[in-house]
Every structure is written in structure tokens, then in C-alpha cells.
Amino acid sequence: MKKKLKMNAVIAITGIMGICTVLISWGTFGHEHIDRAAVFALPQPLQNFFYNHIDYITQESTVPDLRKYTINDKAEGPRHFIDLENYGAIDTLPKTMEEAKKKYDDKFLNQNGILPWYVADLMDKLTKAFKEKKKTEILFIAADMGHYLGDATMPLHTSANYDGQQTNQKGIHSLFESRLPEMFGKDYNFYTGDAKFIDNVPKEIMTIITHSHSLIDTLLTTDRDLRKKFGEDKIFKMDASGKPMKNKYGALIYSDEYATQLHTALKGMVERQIREGAINAANFWYTAWVNAGKPDLSDLDPSDLTKQNAPLLKNELKLWKSGKLFGIESEKEF
């Protein structure tokens, strides 16, 4: 069986994959495609190891959101965002979680997010897992890290106005990160080029988040201008009583026409940011492996599994270089 997984966690994960709620960063489609595409950007022999477990990496990409919404883990929420407006100038931000906890109290951090420092902590944990060649920890931490790096490329995860609630644009969050990728993602190009080593991890994290934040004005202005051309009955799908419809998670369902025009007006922003999430995940995984001394991971899997997967990897790499991903059918939220 292709890439047979030996982790009991996968059974539990896939069993509850369908019960996430509304503000799932990048949605199931985005996160699964980010983590899966990242595997193909890795160099040999690291890529062989990750490819042996690509289905696990893909499925586990949404588990941080399951911890947040389904299990209701109170510690999980702040890991997914940072409200930059409430922290002040970027160059005054703490460099580490330890520094952040010294500068701000727990209440402030919980309300305004700890995303960059949590990613940095995961980098330390992943590097340690690589050094110690702990297979389960490597895969679990790497997949989680891919999720949070995906969050970091979603512009609204860097702002206090995360759902347009401050500018009368409520619903923009799920539209941008879930509805649009579901509608148009089949045509996205997921080729990222090869992973590169990161010289300064904390600086790179802040660069990613700063860039994402810089896109918010364009996103909100584009949406605001487009709304002026539509009546509310044209912006949203309406039920028989004339009220805006919602999906199973309670998110407003924008009309196909509005979603299509917004996607066009954003000029590829959604696609670029998802692709950025993928290359960032690959860069961070690769950097952790290099910093761990490039350990040989070939003995962590049966040699016949790697041999069996070699022609499959070759074919999927060729497909990825053309911009496509194979073997992924994400559950729809809309």
C-alpha cells in the first residue's frame, strides 16, 4: 500500500477531520496543499523521508485547528495569529518567546497572539528532533510548523481587524482563506522552486509576517470598492426568506459572482500567499535539518518502503514542477 503509515495518531486525526469550525486559517484546502507542496521542494535525501510520510504530513496540517476549535485547547488560539497593530513598531518586537513573556503579561499575549515566537520555538524543537532522529516527533512537529507558517502568510492573521469587523466587512476572513481557494485552487500553480537555508530564523519569521500584513490594505480596499458595486442581495447567497445563507460552520456564503470578481480583482494574491506558505514550510524544515547536522534519516523507514515509493516520488515531482499536486482531495467547507 502506497506510503503506509504506522502512526495511530493518523486514525484519530482522520476520524475527526470533518468537524472544524468557521475561522480555520487557510481552510482545509490551503493547509493541506501548503504542507504537501513543501515536501517536493526539499532536497534529497530529506525529501525521501518526508515523501514516505506525505499523506500524514498532508492530513496533520489541519490538526492545530482541531486542537483550537474541536478540542477547545485554550493554549492553542494565540499560536495562530499576531495583531501587529497592538504591538507597535516591528523593530521593537521581542525576538523570542522568553522576551515576549517578560515584556507582556499573559492576558495581553493571549489576546494579541504569539505566532512568530511559537514558530521559533517549534524550530528549536524540530532541530532537536532531527538531531535525536525521533521519527514521530520530526513528522508531527514539521506538519504543525507548516500549519503555523501557513497562518503567517494569511494577511488577516496579522491584524486585529482579522474578519473585517472593524470596517464593516465581516466575513472577509473565511471568504479569502477558504471559499476562494476552494473555488479556484484547482488552477493554482504549486511549484515553489527548491528550499533554501535560512540564515536568521527570527528575522525571517518577522519578514514573512510583515509582508503578509502589508497586503491587508489592498485586500480590504479591494473588497470595500467591490461591495459598492453590489447590493447585499448580490454579495451573499440568499435563502428563501431573503436572509444571507451560512455554511455548516456559520460563515456567510458569498455569491459565486462576488467571489469570482473579488478573486480576479486581487490579481493572484490568494494563490501567491498559499505558495509562499509552502516554500516557507520547506525552507524551515530544511534549515532545521541542516542545523541538526544533516542526520541520515534513511534508517528510520524500511528500505523497501523507500524503494517502493521511489518511482511514485519521481512521477509526483514531475507533476509538481508543472504546478500540480497529486493525490489530494480536500474536504470542502462551502
Secondary structure, DSSP 8 states (H G I E B T S, - for coil): -TT----HHHHHHHHTTT---S--TTHHHHHHHHHHHHHHTS-TTHHHHHHHTHHHHHHHTTHHHIIIIIS--TTTGGGG---GGGT--GGGS-SSHHHHHHHS-HHHHHHH--HHHHHHHHHHHHHHHHHHT-HHHHHHHHHHHHHHHHHHHSGGGGSS-TTSTTTT-TTHHHIIIIIHHHHHGGG-----------S-HHHHHHHHHHHHHHTHHHHHHHHHHHHTTS-HHHHB-B-TTS-B-B-TTS-B-B-HHHHHHHHHHTTTHHHHHHHHHHHHHHHHHHHHHHHTT----GGGS-HHHHHHHHHHHHHHHHHHHTT---S-------
